[in-house]
Amino acid sequence: MQIIILPIRAVREAILTSLILSSWFILIGKLYNKRDVYFYIAEFIFTVKYENI
């Protein structure tokens, strides 16, 4: 039963996180200009990569 339950939970979490991320980026896109949004995403990825190192 655990083999069946675990993938369903993982899929549910993946769907929830993707929905939250997509709605978050739509909200940022409405508040700011698209160019600023891409710059913010690039800056966020840059900081995350260098914090992991």
N, C-alpha and C positions, 0 to 999 in steps of 0.2 A: 504493500500500500504506500510506503514511503517513496518508492521509485515513481509512483504515479503522482503523488502529491507535490513533490519537490519541483518538477518542471512547470507545473501549473502555477506555483507560487512565483517562480522565476519569470515566467511569461507575464504574469500579472504585474510584477514589479517593473519589468521592462516597459510595459504599456503605460503604466502610471508615470514613470519617469519621462518617457518620450512625450506624453501629453503635457506634463508640467513644463518641460523644456520648450516645446513648441508654443504653448500659450504665453510663456515668459518672453520668448523672442518676438512674438506678435505684439505684446504689450510694449516692449522696448521700441519696436519699429514704429508704433503709433506715437510714442512720446518723442522720439528723436528722429533725426534724419537717418536714412539707410547707411550713408557713408560713415556716420558716427557709430552706428551699430556694428558695422564690420570692423572698425577700428577698435571698439571696445572688446569684441570677441577675440580679435587677434592679440590684444594686450592681455586679456584674461588667460588665453592659452600660453602665451609667452611667460607670464608670471607663474602659472602652474607648472610648466616644464622646469623652470629654474628653481622653484621651491622644492621639487622632487629631487633635484640633484643636490 
